Amino acid sequence: MDQFADDLAQLLEQLDVRDAVLVGHSTGGGEVVRYLSRHGAGRVAKKSCSVLCRR
């Protein structure tokens, strides 16, 4: 799973994206958190995570 975060970091760097808005739902929410924990929030302006859990 770290590969997804690393791929996103490389893409943002290659495209020189600044002030990105990351939105993740379900597994994507975890990937947003993983990206931030591995690469920081330097290129990120906003983030939104939504995770649903079955009871």
N, C-alpha and C positions, 0 to 999 in steps of 0.2 A: 504493500500500500504506500510505502514511502515514495515509490516511483511516481505516483500521480502528483504528489506535492512537488517533487523535484522537476517533473516535466512542466508543471505550471510555472515554477520559478524560472526555468530556462526560457519558456515562451514569453513571459512578461519582460525578461531581460532582453531577449532578441528583438522584440517589438518596441522596446524602450517605453513600456506602459508605465504611467505614473498615475496615482489616484484611482486605482482599480476598485471596482465594487465587486466583492465576492459574495455570491449567494449560493448556499448549499441546502438541499433538502434530503433528509434521510441519510444515506451513506455520504452524500455530497457535503452534508453539514460536518461530518467527521473529517472529510478531506480539507475543508476550509480551516478547521482547527489544526489539523496536521501541518498544513502549509504554514500557518502562522507560527506554530511552535518550532518548525525547522528553519524557516526563512525570515521570520519577523514580519512587521507590518510596514516596512519602509515604502513599498509600492502600493499599499492598500489604503484607500480613503475610508471605506465602509465595509462592513461585513454583516451577514445575516445567516443564521443557522436555524434550521427547523428540523427537529427529530421527533418522530412519532413512535411511541412504544405501545404495544398491545398489553393490556392488563390481564 
